[in-house]
Amino acid sequence: MGNYLVAMEAAWLVRDVDAIDDAIGVAVSEAGKRLNSENMDYVEVEVGATGCPACGEPFDSAFIAADTALVGLGLEMEVFNADSEEHASRIAKSEVGGALRDVPLSVVDMIETDEDDE
């Protein structure tokens, strides 16, 4: 059994916004409220990063068209006592996906952590 730090990304829609910063704030706030209402304050929520196609530098994952924003959120949680990486991935997606219903979610990275980190 192992412990894993699972990083996921979620695609969050924000309607009726006209500024990127507002869209990011609303997305992070709404995701945090949903997770906290399910007593999942152990899930870290932040805006995701996308690499610039020209220079490779990261920038905030947010795009606005027709007053509707698509914001990429980064979510992280620690999974304890999983049988494998696949098992840890399924646990994380099930936990977070249950709180963030109807939000596209995918695992983007996973790191096995030491047993002593509990």
Steps between C-alpha positions, in 0.01 A plus 500: 500500500629842411423866547464727198466871433250517213480812280190549288365766272140609470326705232278759671246714315426851627216694339445877476859616550707741298840485673739207539579583862129502588447165328795344685378635835148370445620156384738448794238628746217282364719189492620568854144545625386172346797310643465659845127423510601133467763540777781459248723783617799270440471560124716790380341721231689745281489635149674276249784601272526464124824534309523772236526335158758758386735533798400219735449730800202402717195724531163464674270244337202720425324607182200727452266507202147644490514592871560134592831378637661160501741484793743213551533420869777300660393270783728300728427245768693237690375141472611261774533120488427454130591170335649667189513825304187394313321436829609840638379666179157336527470595868589865433267532200216336694544723805538829314259405221228431756526854634549667160222329307477578128852649496747337257790362702822323407813385683809680367773392742564265787787478746556215743571646842682350797312295758631741766313799348169393659 
